[in-house]
Structures are given as structure tokens and as C-alpha cells.
């Protein structure tokens, strides 16, 4: 998840764990227990997602860059505006709701700081729940573009819903600034209003694949993917990056919503593999990891940002221990983590820093005097500045000019 300012070496990253909050993209112990989430284990209470190392597209460790002061959503407190709002669209309910909520709560921290400092520019945040479902996203998209007060959109959150609605937002000239949709094909659609605030899976996939092969010395990996746009795209990138290490005999496909993985577990148990990589979301990854362990498959479980959330640990329980989880997102700084927890009542999660950073950028655009959608698109198009997670500067396709990946481990 950049011309980065985060610590890249293993030693530095592990030292940071004492002072940074990381859950998916921040360190956080799983809070659920057997009593509140079916299938959980009390062992999960002692586990956390901890940063290991930052890597580039070749899988090589990346040293930290020089830290820069991140943009402040409060600005200088002199902004003026009237009747202006921004929108957030993503999964706020449903099986993967934590991923959307993390973005919303991060954005809310930035908005609260802005509005507290700028009495003459009170920006409203309007939320639209898609449940991460492309069909439901197409139902709310017209509501978003039909509200003339909305100058920009934080989202959509998932790749499938982004693909389903991108043309709607593009035709309306509405900025769509995603904190989490990582399918590489999204920026090949010719949309001029879509910008991605983190690395895509064409960076994450090869980076993680090379890390598994060259650093962890895995010679055989079973790649399992769900049927979401995110899962399919990530699996393609991982498989290509693994090369000969991707074993086609134990590659498998599952569906979003599946809870019974017996057939896939049997395929993997019959393979002589060093690891299994799961491309999908935590709602399916948790029971899958648990059923692998119950089936006697004791090889490392590897996945990416869609699984990199405390809910995976809570729901998978002890079966999550040792899981390797990548993310194009970075640890939350201590000050932001404290602000976030005071606001949201929980520690930051995956994409929380991105939610904060991207909301900050849009607020800076409004504070500069922008009053229409076209102006905000142009502002982001030419933006170049540091945030909590990375430096934000986009190329002509809407991709960040520089972006890296973090590797985490459940321990």
C-alpha cells in the first residue's frame, strides 16, 4: 500500500509494533470471543496482526524513507463554504462490513478535525451502504450522483462494486476516490474521475509471490480464489508471480458466501504444498482456515488485504495463528490511532489511514475554494502531498505513481 514514509526493515517494523496500532493495517488484538462470534476461539484474544516488513514489487525489503509532515484536514481554520457534502460508499453492513467501516471511521476523524477548526465551512459526510454487493451498489449510485451537494465520493470500497458503478460516476463527473479497491483492471476502463489511493494487485500480487518464493523459500503453493472481482484478479496476479511454485493440481475456486470448504480442503490435503494462498475476504477465509486445520492441513495460510482484519482472527480463532497477511496499507501512527479510537470506540483497522488521508485530500480541495465536481477532480489530478500512509500523487490513469506493500503476521 508509494513514495513511502513508513519503516521498511523487519527490525524497524517490529520495533514499531510497540508504538503503532496495527489491525490489518494497524496492530490490534482480536476482540471477539466464542460467546459473540460463531466459530471463534478464546485463543484469538491473545493473537494480533503484527507488521513484519515492507516490500517492493520484486518482493525485496524496502528501507524507510524520510518522514514528512502529513496533510492536516483542519487547515488554517479560515475556509469558507456552504451547502457542501462528500459521500462514502461501501460495505457498512453484511459479512465484510468491518472493511467498509474502517474507511468510514478514518474519514470521520478527518472530517471532525476539519469542521471543528473551520466554523465557516461545515462539510457533511453522507454514507451509502452497499454491503459490498455490486448489484446493491448500482442501486445507490444514482442516489449519490443525483445529490447536487455531493462534490466527491470516498469509495466504492470493493473492486466488484467499483467496476459495476464506475461508469455511472464517470458520466456524472463525480470524483471516485477509493481507499481499498485493488483490482488492476479498474484503471483500464477509461474513467477520468476514478483514482486509487493505494497499490493495486498488479503490485501486491507479484510482490507477495516473490516474497513467498525468494524470502520464505516456498517451492509449492496452492492458490485458492473466491469468485469476486477482487479474488479473481488477485489470484491471477499471485499465480503469475509464483510461476512454477503455483501448483495447478491444488488450485481451487470457491464462492463468496461459502462456509463449507470440505472439497477444497481435501484437494489441498492431498498436495505436497508449502503454503496455501487465499484470494478473497475474511468472511470466507476464517472458516476456510479453520477447516484446513481441522482437516490436518498444517501449512502456512497466506492471504492479502481482504483478510487482513481482526475479524479474521476473531472468527478463525487459533487457526489464524501464523497466518501471513499482506496489505497495500501501512501501520497507523500512534497519535492517529488514539484519535481514531476516541472517535470510533475501537482501534484502526485495514484502510483506516487511507480513509483519513483521502478524506483530508478532498477537504483540502474544498478549502481551496472549489465548489463543483469538476474542480475537485482537477484538484486530485494534480495533487502531490504526504499523508499518514504515504505520499499521494497520481499518474494519468488514476494510479499512484509510487506504492509499496506491507507484510503482516498473526502472532
VOPAGU-2260 file (C-alpha; in pm, 1 decimal, decimal comma):
REM VOPAGU-2260
SITE   aa  ch    i         X         Y         Z
SITE  UNK   A    0       0,0       0,0       0,0
SITE  UNK   A    1     402,2     483,7    -252,0
SITE  UNK   A    2     677,2     711,0    -209,6
SITE  UNK   A    3     658,2     578,2     142,2
SITE  UNK   A    4     737,7     731,2     473,9
SITE  UNK   A    5     681,7     410,4     669,0
SITE  UNK   A    6     953,3     192,0     818,7
SITE  UNK   A    7    1057,9     -83,7     583,0
SITE  UNK   A    8    1303,1    -313,8     760,3
SITE  UNK   A    9    1190,7    -604,8     971,5
SITE  UNK   A   10    1373,3    -471,7    1275,2
SITE  UNK   A   11    1219,7    -128,8    1246,8
SITE  UNK   A   12     874,6    -265,9    1170,1
SITE  UNK   A   13     880,2    -492,6    1471,1
SITE  UNK   A   14    1001,7    -205,9    1687,3
SITE  UNK   A   15     710,5      -1,5    1564,4
SITE  UNK   A   16     470,5    -266,7    1686,4
SITE  UNK   A   17     522,7    -139,2    2037,4
SITE  UNK   A   18     408,8     211,0    1948,9
SITE  UNK   A   19     179,7     169,3    1649,2
SITE  UNK   A   20    -166,3      23,3    1640,3
SITE  UNK   A   21    -187,5    -243,0    1370,7
SITE  UNK   A   22    -506,7    -424,4    1277,6
SITE  UNK   A   23    -497,3    -536,7     920,0
SITE  UNK   A   24    -334,4    -204,4     857,8
SITE  UNK   A   25    -298,5    -144,0    1227,8
SITE  UNK   A   26    -192,1    -369,3    1517,6
SITE  UNK   A   27    -494,0    -483,2    1712,0
SITE  UNK   A   28    -578,9    -787,3    1915,4
SITE  UNK   A   29    -894,5    -966,9    1812,8
SITE  UNK   A   30   -1174,0    -859,7    2040,6
SITE  UNK   A   31   -1438,7   -1125,0    1976,6
SITE  UNK   A   32   -1474,0   -1445,4    2174,9
SITE  UNK   A   33   -1664,2   -1768,0    2142,2
SITE  UNK   A   34   -1961,5   -1603,7    2307,3
SITE  UNK   A   35   -2013,2   -1331,5    2047,2
SITE  UNK   A   36   -1898,6   -1476,4    1714,3
SITE  UNK   A   37   -1982,8   -1830,1    1598,7
SITE  UNK   A   38   -1678,4   -2046,6    1539,4
SITE  UNK   A   39   -1436,8   -1825,4    1731,9
SITE  UNK   A   40   -1184,9   -1940,0    1987,9
SITE  UNK   A   41   -1070,6   -1779,7    2310,8
SITE  UNK   A   42    -718,5   -1827,7    2174,5
SITE  UNK   A   43    -788,5   -1541,1    1935,5
SITE  UNK   A   44    -787,2   -1295,8    2227,3
SITE  UNK   A   45    -411,4   -1347,9    2258,9
SITE  UNK   A   46    -340,3   -1300,9    1886,9
SITE  UNK   A   47    -275,1    -982,9    1689,6
SITE  UNK   A   48    -187,6    -885,4    1334,4
SITE  UNK   A   49     168,0    -752,3    1355,9
SITE  UNK   A   50     379,2    -579,9    1086,6
SITE  UNK   A   51     678,6    -777,4     963,5
SITE  UNK   A   52     834,8    -597,1     667,4
SITE  UNK   A   53     766,7    -358,5     380,1
SITE  UNK   A   54     844,1    -486,7      29,2
SITE  UNK   A   55     854,7    -363,7    -329,6
SITE  UNK   A   56     716,6    -530,2    -642,9
SITE  UNK   A   57    1018,0    -766,2    -654,6
SITE  UNK   A   58     947,3    -888,1    -300,9
SITE  UNK   A   59    1259,3    -716,5    -170,3
SITE  UNK   A   60    1263,2    -540,4     164,7
SITE  UNK   A   61    1235,1    -162,0     140,1
SITE  UNK   A   62    1403,0      75,1     382,1
SITE  UNK   A   63    1206,3     361,8     531,2
SITE  UNK   A   64    1206,0     696,0     354,2
SITE  UNK   A   65    1243,9    1028,6     528,4
SITE  UNK   A   66     933,6    1111,9     727,4
SITE  UNK   A   67     723,0    1405,5     612,4
SITE  UNK   A   68     454,7    1601,1     795,3
SITE  UNK   A   69     116,5    1464,1     679,3
SITE  UNK   A   70    -154,9    1694,1     549,0
SITE  UNK   A   71    -377,4    1834,8     823,5
SITE  UNK   A   72    -751,9    1827,3     749,3
SITE  UNK   A   73    -802,0    2124,6     981,9
SITE  UNK   A   74    -604,6    2350,6     750,5
SITE  UNK   A   75    -557,9    2706,0     880,7
SITE  UNK   A   76    -916,1    2737,3    1003,7
SITE  UNK   A   77   -1015,1    3012,8     759,3
SITE  UNK   A   78   -1204,1    2806,7     499,9
SITE  UNK   A   79   -1546,2    2918,5     384,6
SITE  UNK   A   80   -1809,5    2704,7     210,8
SITE  UNK   A   81   -2183,8    2649,4     215,3
SITE  UNK   A   82   -2411,7    2355,1     142,8
SITE  UNK   A   83   -2124,3    2122,2      56,1
SITE  UNK   A   84   -2108,2    1748,9     121,7
SITE  UNK   A   85   -1895,7    1444,6      45,8
SITE  UNK   A   86   -2009,3    1083,6      21,3
SITE  UNK   A   87   -1875,3     747,7     135,3
SITE  UNK   A   88   -1996,0     424,9     -27,5
SITE  UNK   A   89   -1904,0      72,9      76,7
SITE  UNK   A   90   -1991,3    -226,5     291,9
SITE  UNK   A   91   -2121,0     -83,8     619,5
SITE  UNK   A   92   -2331,1    -391,3     698,2
SITE  UNK   A   93   -2301,6    -751,6     585,3
SITE  UNK   A   94   -2037,5   -1022,4     630,0
SITE  UNK   A   95   -1741,2    -799,0     541,7
SITE  UNK   A   96   -1870,5    -477,6     696,2
SITE  UNK   A   97   -1555,8    -416,3     901,3
SITE  UNK   A   98   -1364,0    -332,2     583,1
SITE  UNK   A   99   -1602,3     -51,3     492,8
SITE  UNK   A  100   -1645,6      68,8     848,9
SITE  UNK   A  101   -1270,4     107,3     888,8
SITE  UNK   A  102   -1265,5     350,7     594,8
SITE  UNK   A  103   -1568,8     543,2     720,2
SITE  UNK   A  104   -1432,9     580,9    1072,5
SITE  UNK   A  105   -1096,2     702,2     942,9
SITE  UNK   A  106   -1271,1     955,1     719,4
SITE  UNK   A  107   -1483,6    1071,3    1012,4
SITE  UNK   A  108   -1173,1    1156,0    1215,9
SITE  UNK   A  109   -1050,8    1382,7     934,7
SITE  UNK   A  110   -1394,0    1542,1     887,5
SITE  UNK   A  111   -1439,1    1611,0    1258,9
SITE  UNK   A  112   -1099,3    1782,2    1276,2
SITE  UNK   A  113   -1184,5    1992,5     972,0
SITE  UNK   A  114   -1527,4    2101,7    1090,9
SITE  UNK   A  115   -1404,7    2179,0    1442,7
SITE  UNK   A  116   -1141,1    2413,9    1300,3
SITE  UNK   A  117   -1350,0    2577,4    1026,1
SITE  UNK   A  118   -1668,4    2730,6    1161,6
SITE  UNK   A  119   -1748,5    2885,2     823,4
SITE  UNK   A  120   -1706,0    2562,8     626,7
SITE  UNK   A  121   -1908,9    2276,4     768,7
SITE  UNK   A  122   -1883,8    1979,0     533,0
SITE  UNK   A  123   -2136,7    1698,7     565,6
SITE  UNK   A  124   -2048,8    1332,3     509,3
SITE  UNK   A  125   -2330,4    1125,9     356,5
SITE  UNK   A  126   -2295,1     747,7     381,2
SITE  UNK   A  127   -2429,6     485,7     141,1
SITE  UNK   A  128   -2428,9     120,0     241,5
SITE  UNK   A  129   -2363,7    -119,5     -47,5
SITE  UNK   A  130   -2293,4    -427,9     168,0
SITE  UNK   A  131   -2004,2    -478,0     -77,6
SITE  UNK   A  132   -2256,2    -611,5    -331,2
SITE  UNK   A  133   -2219,4    -485,4    -692,1
SITE  UNK   A  134   -2593,8    -507,6    -753,5
SITE  UNK   A  135   -2676,8    -306,4    -443,2
SITE  UNK   A  136   -2405,7     -56,3    -533,0
SITE  UNK   A  137   -2572,9       9,5    -868,0
SITE  UNK   A  138   -2893,3      86,6    -677,7
SITE  UNK   A  139   -2734,5     351,6    -455,6
SITE  UNK   A  140   -2508,8     506,0    -721,1
SITE  UNK   A  141   -2793,8     709,3    -878,7
SITE  UNK   A  142   -2875,9     847,7    -534,3
SITE  UNK   A  143   -2518,6     967,4    -496,6
SITE  UNK   A  144   -2486,3    1134,6    -836,3
SITE  UNK   A  145   -2836,7    1278,7    -803,9
SITE  UNK   A  146   -2743,6    1476,6    -492,0
SITE  UNK   A  147   -2601,9    1803,3    -624,1
SITE  UNK   A  148   -2442,8    1889,6    -289,9
SITE  UNK   A  149   -2204,5    1591,0    -314,3
SITE  UNK   A  150   -1878,1    1707,3    -471,0
SITE  UNK   A  151   -1674,2    1388,6    -423,9
SITE  UNK   A  152   -1702,1    1023,0    -326,0
SITE  UNK   A  153   -1482,3     818,4     -94,9
SITE  UNK   A  154   -1532,1     475,9    -249,7
SITE  UNK   A  155   -1665,9     242,5    -353,9
SITE  UNK   A  156   -1473,7      10,5    -126,0
SITE  UNK   A  157   -1469,1    -325,6    -308,2
SITE  UNK   A  158   -1348,2    -396,2    -660,4
SITE  UNK   A  159   -1670,6    -560,4    -778,5
SITE  UNK   A  160   -1893,9    -272,6    -677,0
SITE  UNK   A  161   -1642,3     -23,8    -814,8
SITE  UNK   A  162   -1644,1    -197,8   -1151,3
SITE  UNK   A  163   -2024,1    -201,6   -1153,7
SITE  UNK   A  164   -2063,5     169,3   -1077,5
SITE  UNK   A  165   -1754,5     337,6   -1219,4
SITE  UNK   A  166   -1918,2     440,3   -1545,4
SITE  UNK   A  167   -2207,8     599,3   -1353,9
SITE  UNK   A  168   -1977,4     820,2   -1150,8
SITE  UNK   A  169   -1761,1     893,6   -1452,4
SITE  UNK   A  170   -2057,6    1008,7   -1661,5
SITE  UNK   A  171   -2170,5    1231,5   -1376,6
SITE  UNK   A  172   -1822,2    1384,1   -1348,8
SITE  UNK   A  173   -1807,0    1279,5    -983,1
SITE  UNK   A  174   -1471,8    1205,6    -823,9
SITE  UNK   A  175   -1448,0     843,0    -708,9
SITE  UNK   A  176   -1152,6     811,8    -472,2
SITE  UNK   A  177   -1118,6     454,6    -344,4
SITE  UNK   A  178    -930,7     359,3     -30,8
SITE  UNK   A  179    -940,9     -13,9     -93,7
SITE  UNK   A  180   -1047,4    -141,1    -439,5
SITE  UNK   A  181    -733,4    -310,1    -572,4
SITE  UNK   A  182    -831,7    -494,6    -893,2
SITE  UNK   A  183    -577,9    -370,1   -1153,6
SITE  UNK   A  184    -832,2    -354,2   -1437,4
SITE  UNK   A  185   -1028,3     -71,6   -1274,5
SITE  UNK   A  186    -794,3     196,0   -1408,2
SITE  UNK   A  187    -810,8      49,7   -1759,8
SITE  UNK   A  188   -1176,3     140,9   -1808,7
SITE  UNK   A  189   -1108,9     489,7   -1940,0
SITE  UNK   A  190   -1274,6     659,8   -1642,5
SITE  UNK   A  191   -1140,7    1010,4   -1584,7
SITE  UNK   A  192   -1286,2    1056,0   -1236,7
SITE  UNK   A  193   -1154,0     736,9   -1070,0
SITE  UNK   A  194    -840,9     748,2    -850,7
SITE  UNK   A  195    -697,6     466,5    -639,6
SITE  UNK   A  196    -546,2     558,1    -303,0
SITE  UNK   A  197    -322,6     252,4    -259,2
SITE  UNK   A  198    -127,7      -3,3    -461,6
SITE  UNK   A  199    -325,2    -233,2    -690,2
SITE  UNK   A  200    -298,9    -611,0    -707,5
SITE  UNK   A  201     -63,4    -596,1   -1006,2
SITE  UNK   A  202     182,8    -466,1    -747,1
SITE  UNK   A  203      63,0    -662,6    -445,4
SITE  UNK   A  204      39,3    -998,6    -622,2
SITE  UNK   A  205     390,5   -1015,0    -770,1
SITE  UNK   A  206     543,5    -857,6    -458,9
SITE  UNK   A  207     391,2   -1115,4    -224,7
SITE  UNK   A  208     459,0   -1401,5    -466,7
SITE  UNK   A  209     827,6   -1313,6    -488,3
SITE  UNK   A  210     843,7   -1273,5    -111,1
SITE  UNK   A  211     697,9   -1621,4     -61,6
SITE  UNK   A  212     937,5   -1781,8    -308,1
SITE  UNK   A  213    1258,3   -1583,7    -258,9
SITE  UNK   A  214    1242,1   -1495,0     111,0
SITE  UNK   A  215    1030,5   -1769,7     267,8
SITE  UNK   A  216    1158,9   -2036,8      24,1
SITE  UNK   A  217     817,8   -2183,3     -57,9
SITE  UNK   A  218     853,0   -2403,0    -364,9
SITE  UNK   A  219     488,5   -2515,5    -393,4
SITE  UNK   A  220     182,3   -2301,9    -319,2
SITE  UNK   A  221    -188,4   -2383,9    -360,9
SITE  UNK   A  222    -380,0   -2076,7    -479,4
SITE  UNK   A  223    -747,4   -2063,5    -382,1
SITE  UNK   A  224    -970,8   -1778,9    -501,8
SITE  UNK   A  225   -1327,7   -1670,0    -443,4
SITE  UNK   A  226   -1540,2   -1554,8    -737,7
SITE  UNK   A  227   -1535,6   -1181,3    -658,5
SITE  UNK   A  228   -1361,9    -934,8    -891,8
SITE  UNK   A  229   -1106,5    -881,4    -616,6
SITE  UNK   A  230   -1041,8   -1251,7    -558,6
SITE  UNK   A  231   -1018,1   -1340,1    -927,8
SITE  UNK   A  232    -781,9   -1052,4   -1007,8
SITE  UNK   A  233    -558,6   -1112,7    -707,3
SITE  UNK   A  234    -536,1   -1486,7    -773,6
SITE  UNK   A  235    -430,3   -1420,5   -1132,2
SITE  UNK   A  236    -152,2   -1188,1   -1017,0
SITE  UNK   A  237     -34,1   -1422,0    -741,2
SITE  UNK   A  238     -35,4   -1725,6    -969,7
SITE  UNK   A  239     160,2   -1545,1   -1238,5
SITE  UNK   A  240     408,3   -1412,9    -983,4
SITE  UNK   A  241     461,5   -1754,8    -827,4
SITE  UNK   A  242     545,9   -1909,2   -1163,9
SITE  UNK   A  243     641,6   -2274,1   -1122,9
SITE  UNK   A  244     571,0   -2251,8    -749,2
SITE  UNK   A  245     196,3   -2227,4    -818,5
SITE  UNK   A  246      71,6   -2587,4    -818,3
SITE  UNK   A  247    -220,6   -2622,9   -1063,2
SITE  UNK   A  248    -316,2   -2960,1    -915,3
SITE  UNK   A  249    -430,2   -2795,7    -590,5
SITE  UNK   A  250    -558,0   -2464,4    -728,8
SITE  UNK   A  251    -924,1   -2418,4    -639,4
SITE  UNK   A  252   -1216,9   -2182,6    -670,7
SITE  UNK   A  253   -1483,2   -2108,7    -408,9
SITE  UNK   A  254   -1778,5   -1871,9    -395,1
SITE  UNK   A  255   -1842,0   -1570,1    -177,8
SITE  UNK   A  256   -2081,9   -1678,8      91,4
SITE  UNK   A  257   -1944,4   -2034,1     110,3
SITE  UNK   A  258   -1896,8   -2179,6     457,9
SITE  UNK   A  259   -1828,2   -2543,8     373,9
SITE  UNK   A  260   -1481,0   -2590,8     223,5
SITE  UNK   A  261   -1453,0   -2968,5     265,5
SITE  UNK   A  262   -1388,6   -3034,4    -104,3
SITE  UNK   A  263   -1115,9   -2770,5    -124,3
SITE  UNK   A  264    -957,1   -2891,0     199,6
SITE  UNK   A  265    -942,3   -3242,1      55,1
SITE  UNK   A  266    -769,2   -3116,3    -259,9
SITE  UNK   A  267    -506,8   -2928,5     -59,0
SITE  UNK   A  268    -454,9   -3208,8     191,2
SITE  UNK   A  269    -360,3   -3434,8     -96,8
SITE  UNK   A  270     -95,7   -3194,9    -225,3
SITE  UNK   A  271     262,7   -3171,9    -108,0
SITE  UNK   A  272     248,4   -2792,4     -72,2
SITE  UNK   A  273     447,0   -2548,3     139,2
SITE  UNK   A  274     159,9   -2299,3     177,1
SITE  UNK   A  275    -190,5   -2209,6      67,1
SITE  UNK   A  276    -272,4   -1861,3     -60,9
SITE  UNK   A  277    -633,3   -1743,9     -31,1
SITE  UNK   A  278    -757,5   -1462,2    -255,9
SITE  UNK   A  279   -1080,5   -1330,1    -108,4
SITE  UNK   A  280   -1235,1   -1175,2     201,8
SITE  UNK   A  281   -1223,6   -1260,6     571,4
SITE  UNK   A  282   -1584,7   -1382,0     590,3
SITE  UNK   A  283   -1486,3   -1693,0     392,7
SITE  UNK   A  284   -1117,8   -1701,8     486,6
SITE  UNK   A  285   -1190,9   -1756,1     855,3
SITE  UNK   A  286   -1393,9   -2078,7     821,9
SITE  UNK   A  287   -1161,6   -2194,9     543,8
SITE  UNK   A  288    -852,3   -2156,6     763,4
SITE  UNK   A  289   -1031,7   -2329,4    1049,6
SITE  UNK   A  290   -1141,2   -2620,9     832,6
SITE  UNK   A  291    -789,0   -2658,5     692,8
SITE  UNK   A  292    -654,4   -2700,6    1045,8
SITE  UNK   A  293    -939,4   -2932,0    1144,6
SITE  UNK   A  294    -860,6   -3137,9     833,8
SITE  UNK   A  295    -499,3   -3179,8     937,1
SITE  UNK   A  296    -355,9   -2933,3     682,9
SITE  UNK   A  297     -85,6   -2761,2     884,5
SITE  UNK   A  298      88,2   -2549,1     622,2
SITE  UNK   A  299     109,4   -2167,1     637,3
SITE  UNK   A  300    -208,6   -1978,8     546,2
SITE  UNK   A  301    -132,7   -1672,4     334,7
SITE  UNK   A  302    -371,2   -1401,6     218,9
SITE  UNK   A  303    -395,0   -1030,5     144,6
SITE  UNK   A  304    -580,3    -713,0     238,6
SITE  UNK   A  305    -931,6    -857,9     207,4
SITE  UNK   A  306    -848,7   -1087,5     500,1
SITE  UNK   A  307    -616,7    -853,9     689,3
SITE  UNK   A  308    -864,3    -753,8     961,1
SITE  UNK   A  309    -911,7    -850,1    1328,2
SITE  UNK   A  310   -1239,5   -1015,3    1231,9
SITE  UNK   A  311   -1038,0   -1286,2    1054,6
SITE  UNK   A  312    -851,5   -1356,7    1378,1
SITE  UNK   A  313   -1167,7   -1342,4    1588,4
SITE  UNK   A  314   -1363,7   -1572,8    1361,2
SITE  UNK   A  315   -1083,2   -1818,6    1279,5
SITE  UNK   A  316    -957,9   -1831,5    1637,5
SITE  UNK   A  317    -640,4   -2030,0    1693,7
SITE  UNK   A  318    -642,0   -2142,7    1330,1
SITE  UNK   A  319    -535,1   -1789,4    1233,8
SITE  UNK   A  320    -207,7   -1812,1    1425,8
SITE  UNK   A  321      93,3   -1784,6    1195,9
SITE  UNK   A  322    -111,7   -1655,2     902,2
SITE  UNK   A  323      81,8   -1426,3     670,1
SITE  UNK   A  324    -128,3   -1131,7     550,5
SITE  UNK   A  325     -16,7    -869,4     303,2
SITE  UNK   A  326    -166,9    -526,0     252,3
SITE  UNK   A  327    -102,5    -218,4      37,5
SITE  UNK   A  328    -170,6     -29,6     362,5
SITE  UNK   A  329      57,1      66,0     647,8
SITE  UNK   A  330      50,2      87,4    1028,3
SITE  UNK   A  331    -140,4     374,1    1187,0
SITE  UNK   A  332      73,1     631,7    1371,4
SITE  UNK   A  333      18,9     644,3    1745,6
SITE  UNK   A  334    -144,5     989,1    1752,7
SITE  UNK   A  335    -392,7     899,9    1479,2
SITE  UNK   A  336    -467,2     566,2    1646,7
SITE  UNK   A  337    -559,9     746,6    1967,5
SITE  UNK   A  338    -783,5     994,5    1783,1
SITE  UNK   A  339    -947,7     713,6    1591,0
SITE  UNK   A  340   -1016,0     504,2    1899,7
SITE  UNK   A  341   -1167,9     802,9    2080,4
SITE  UNK   A  342   -1393,2     868,1    1781,0
SITE  UNK   A  343   -1485,6     513,1    1677,2
SITE  UNK   A  344   -1453,0     326,1    2004,9
SITE  UNK   A  345   -1211,0      76,3    1850,4
SITE  UNK   A  346    -858,8      62,8    1714,5
SITE  UNK   A  347    -788,6     145,9    1348,3
SITE  UNK   A  348    -824,1    -136,9    1100,1
SITE  UNK   A  349    -726,7    -211,5     742,5
SITE  UNK   A  350    -771,9     103,7     522,6
SITE  UNK   A  351    -840,6     333,8     819,5
SITE  UNK   A  352    -540,6     551,0     739,7
SITE  UNK   A  353    -641,1     559,0     372,7
SITE  UNK   A  354    -990,7     670,9     469,0
SITE  UNK   A  355    -840,6     954,3     672,2
SITE  UNK   A  356    -589,4    1056,7     405,9
SITE  UNK   A  357    -830,8    1056,6     112,8
SITE  UNK   A  358   -1095,8    1249,3     307,3
SITE  UNK   A  359    -826,2    1500,0     400,2
SITE  UNK   A  360    -734,1    1549,5      35,8
SITE  UNK   A  361   -1094,7    1617,3     -65,3
SITE  UNK   A  362   -1138,0    1858,7     226,2
SITE  UNK   A  363    -825,9    2045,4     120,7
SITE  UNK   A  364    -979,8    2080,8    -223,5
SITE  UNK   A  365   -1299,2    2228,2     -78,2
SITE  UNK   A  366   -1099,0    2459,3     146,4
SITE  UNK   A  367    -913,0    2590,0    -159,7
SITE  UNK   A  368   -1240,1    2732,4    -285,0
SITE  UNK   A  369   -1365,8    2451,4    -507,3
SITE  UNK   A  370   -1745,2    2446,0    -533,7
SITE  UNK   A  371   -1811,3    2195,6    -813,7
SITE  UNK   A  372   -1734,8    1836,0    -905,6
SITE  UNK   A  373   -1509,0    1915,7   -1198,6
SITE  UNK   A  374   -1291,0    2133,9    -980,4
SITE  UNK   A  375   -1243,3    1858,5    -722,9
SITE  UNK   A  376   -1147,2    1607,4    -991,9
SITE  UNK   A  377    -887,6    1851,0   -1123,8
SITE  UNK   A  378    -758,0    1914,5    -770,5
SITE  UNK   A  379    -694,1    1544,0    -712,7
SITE  UNK   A  380    -548,6    1501,2   -1061,5
SITE  UNK   A  381    -269,7    1746,3    -980,1
SITE  UNK   A  382    -235,4    1671,1    -608,0
SITE  UNK   A  383     106,2    1591,7    -462,9
SITE  UNK   A  384     147,2    1567,3     -86,8
SITE  UNK   A  385     217,2    1342,8     211,9
SITE  UNK   A  386     -45,1    1166,0     419,3
SITE  UNK   A  387     -34,7     927,6     714,1
SITE  UNK   A  388       8,6     621,9     490,7
SITE  UNK   A  389     218,1     753,0     201,2
SITE  UNK   A  390     275,8    1038,5     -41,7
SITE  UNK   A  391     -21,6    1085,4    -273,4
SITE  UNK   A  392      48,3    1171,7    -634,9
SITE  UNK   A  393    -136,4    1010,0    -923,7
SITE  UNK   A  394     -46,2     932,6   -1283,1
SITE  UNK   A  395    -278,1     995,0   -1576,1
SITE  UNK   A  396    -456,2     660,2   -1529,9
SITE  UNK   A  397    -553,1     727,4   -1168,1
SITE  UNK   A  398    -286,7     503,8   -1014,9
SITE  UNK   A  399     -39,7     624,2    -753,1
SITE  UNK   A  400     299,3     699,9    -901,5
SITE  UNK   A  401     469,3     507,0    -622,2
SITE  UNK   A  402     323,2     242,2    -392,5
SITE  UNK   A  403     456,9     -43,1    -178,6
SITE  UNK   A  404     327,8    -341,8      19,3
SITE  UNK   A  405     336,9    -438,2     386,1
SITE  UNK   A  406     361,2    -798,0     509,1
SITE  UNK   A  407     196,8    -882,1     842,3
SITE  UNK   A  408     178,1   -1194,1    1055,2
SITE  UNK   A  409     -78,6   -1320,0    1307,2
SITE  UNK   A  410     106,3   -1391,8    1628,2
